[in-house]
Amino acid sequence: MALLVPSRGRPHNIVRLQDAMAATCRADTTLIIGLDDDDPRALEYPSGPVYDVRSGLRHVGAWVNELARYRGRGYGVLGHIGDDNWPVTEGWDLRIMEALRQTPFAFANDLYPREPGSLPCHIFMRSEVVRALGYMAPPGIRHIADLAWNEWGRACGITYLHDVILEHLHWSNGKAPMDETYAAVNAVSVEDNANFLHYQQTQLAEDIATIKAVAPWPATTS
């Protein structure tokens, strides 16, 4: 499995993620980080993960697609979490891979204060789904690809692992300080909602049909 993590200005988060993965991963899981070439803190990032450094991407959706396209080849499972997620449950990656034998999508409990299992703010999927679609996040959606993943999962099958913790250490739930990266995400929220609405009206149905055509799993949600 390849775990795709865009990051900007947060080398400390990658150190934390790397340490947490070393303590909890039990499968062959590779951490792949996407960095902007103008990140002023790029040289502070730790050694160990695979890095992909590119220019002009900035937004999570574009980064996830680039990492899936250029670094995700050869992996049976592709996953995306934020650099502000922290794996807690031992063997979480094995549990994810087991779930993906039953449904094309899976996600875990991020302990964010919302209805449990209501929104996959991180996602794991089989690589054949990505190959069939040509992307992991719908192009044009900068940050809220989780809304699209939720639609895909509801239509095609998604497993929510409530007892597997990938904690979301976000500023809005008091687990991280506000920073420039969070502020940049907030600045495009109105535009991004419009982008998702356009995707929903023009491309979603076709993408769901594509996923169903390649996914041999039962379309169930648990």
C-alpha positions in Angstrom: 0.0 0.0 0.0 1.1 3.5 -0.8 0.1 6.2 1.7 0.0 9.6 -0.2 0.4 12.7 1.9 0.7 16.2 0.5 2.4 18.6 2.9 3.5 22.2 3.1 5.3 24.0 5.9 4.9 21.1 8.3 8.0 19.0 8.6 7.1 18.3 12.3 3.9 16.7 11.2 5.8 14.3 8.9 8.2 13.4 11.7 5.2 12.6 13.9 3.5 10.6 11.1 6.7 8.7 10.3 7.2 7.7 13.9 3.5 6.7 14.3 3.7 4.5 11.2 6.8 2.8 12.4 5.0 2.0 15.6 1.7 0.9 14.1 2.1 -0.4 10.5 2.0 -4.2 10.1 1.7 -4.4 6.3 4.1 -3.3 3.5 3.1 0.3 3.6 5.1 3.1 1.9 4.8 6.7 3.0 5.0 9.1 0.0 5.1 12.8 0.6 4.3 15.6 -1.9 6.1 18.9 -1.4 5.9 22.2 -3.3 9.2 23.3 -4.7 8.8 26.7 -3.1 8.1 25.4 0.4 10.3 27.5 2.6 10.7 24.6 5.1 11.4 21.9 2.5 14.9 21.2 3.8 13.6 20.5 7.3 11.6 17.4 6.3 13.0 14.2 7.6 14.7 11.5 5.6 12.9 8.2 5.2 9.7 8.8 3.2 9.6 8.9 -0.6 9.3 12.5 -1.7 7.9 14.0 -4.9 8.7 17.7 -5.3 6.7 19.7 -7.9 5.8 23.3 -8.7 2.4 25.0 -9.0 0.2 22.3 -7.3 -0.4 23.7 -3.8 -3.9 22.1 -3.3 -4.6 18.6 -1.9 -6.6 17.4 -4.9 -3.9 18.1 -7.4 -1.2 16.7 -5.2 -3.1 13.4 -4.5 -3.6 12.9 -8.3 0.1 13.6 -9.1 1.3 11.3 -6.4 -1.1 8.5 -7.5 0.0 9.0 -11.1 3.7 9.2 -10.7 4.5 7.4 -7.4 1.6 5.1 -6.9 2.3 2.7 -9.7 2.9 -0.8 -8.6 0.8 -0.6 -5.4 -2.4 -2.6 -5.0 -3.9 0.0 -2.6 -3.6 3.7 -2.6 -4.5 5.8 0.5 -4.6 9.4 1.3 -4.5 11.1 4.7 -3.6 14.6 5.7 -0.3 15.5 7.2 -2.3 16.3 10.3 -3.5 12.7 10.7 -1.9 10.4 13.2 -2.3 6.6 13.1 -3.0 5.2 16.5 -4.3 1.6 16.1 -1.7 -1.1 15.8 -2.1 -2.9 12.4 -4.4 -0.3 11.0 -3.0 -0.8 7.5 -3.8 -4.5 7.6 -7.3 -3.7 8.6 -7.7 -1.3 5.7 -6.4 -3.8 3.2 -8.7 -6.5 4.6 -11.7 -4.2 4.2 -10.8 -3.5 0.6 -11.4 -7.1 -0.2 -15.1 -6.4 0.4 -15.7 -2.9 -0.8 -13.8 -0.6 -3.3 -13.3 2.1 -0.6 -12.5 2.2 3.1 -11.8 4.7 5.8 -11.2 4.8 9.5 -12.3 6.8 12.6 -10.5 10.2 12.7 -12.1 11.2 16.0 -13.3 14.4 14.5 -16.5 15.8 16.1 -19.1 14.8 13.5 -21.5 11.8 13.1 -19.2 8.8 13.1 -18.7 7.3 9.6 -20.5 10.2 7.9 -17.6 11.6 5.8 -14.4 10.0 4.6 -12.0 12.9 5.1 -9.2 10.4 4.4 -9.6 7.5 1.9 -8.2 4.2 0.8 -9.1 2.5 -2.5 -7.9 -0.2 -4.8 -5.5 1.0 -7.5 -7.7 -0.4 -10.3 -10.3 2.2 -9.4 -7.8 5.0 -9.8 -6.6 3.6 -13.1 -10.1 3.3 -14.5 -11.1 6.9 -13.5 -7.7 8.4 -14.4 -7.6 10.2 -11.0 -7.9 9.7 -7.3 -9.6 13.0 -6.6 -11.9 14.7 -9.2 -9.9 17.4 -11.1 -10.9 20.9 -10.2 -11.7 20.1 -6.6 -8.9 21.6 -4.6 -9.5 20.4 -1.1 -13.0 18.9 -0.5 -12.5 15.7 -2.5 -14.0 13.9 0.6 -17.4 15.0 -0.7 -16.8 13.1 -3.9 -15.3 10.1 -2.1 -18.4 10.0 0.0 -20.6 9.9 -3.1 -18.5 7.2 -4.7 -18.6 5.1 -1.5 -22.3 5.5 -1.0 -23.0 4.3 -4.6 -20.3 1.7 -4.9 -19.5 0.4 -1.5 -17.4 1.8 1.4 -16.3 0.3 4.7 -16.1 2.5 7.8 -13.7 1.0 10.4 -15.0 2.6 13.6 -12.4 0.9 15.8 -9.4 1.8 13.7 -8.1 5.2 14.7 -6.4 7.6 12.3 -6.8 10.7 14.5 -7.3 14.1 12.8 -5.2 16.7 14.6 -6.9 19.8 13.1 -7.1 23.4 14.2 -10.9 23.4 14.2 -11.1 20.7 16.9 -8.4 22.3 19.0 -5.7 19.7 18.2 -3.4 21.9 16.2 -2.6 25.7 15.8 -4.0 27.7 12.9 -1.2 28.1 10.3 -0.7 29.4 6.7 -1.7 26.1 5.2 -5.0 25.9 7.0 -5.6 29.6 6.1 -5.0 28.9 2.4 -7.6 26.0 2.5 -10.2 28.3 4.1 -9.6 31.0 1.5 -10.7 28.7 -1.3 -13.7 27.1 0.5 -16.4 29.0 -1.4 -14.9 28.3 -4.8 -14.2 24.7 -3.9 -17.9 24.1 -3.0 -18.9 25.5 -6.4 -16.3 23.2 -8.0 -17.8 20.2 -6.2 -21.3 21.2 -7.3 -20.2 21.4 -10.9 -18.6 18.0 -10.7 -21.7 16.5 -9.0 -23.9 17.8 -11.9 -21.6 16.9 -14.8 -19.3 14.0 -14.0 -20.3 12.1 -10.9 -22.8 9.7 -12.6 -20.2 8.7 -15.2 -17.5 8.2 -12.5 -19.8 6.0 -10.5 -20.6 3.9 -13.5 -16.8 3.5 -14.2 -16.1 2.4 -10.7 -18.9 -0.2 -10.7 -17.6 -1.5 -14.0 -14.2 -2.3 -12.5 -15.0 -3.1 -8.9 -15.9 -6.8 -8.4 -16.8 -6.2 -4.7 -20.4 -6.3 -3.3 -21.8 -2.7 -3.2 -22.4 -2.7 0.6 -21.6 -0.1 3.2 -20.6 -1.1 6.8 
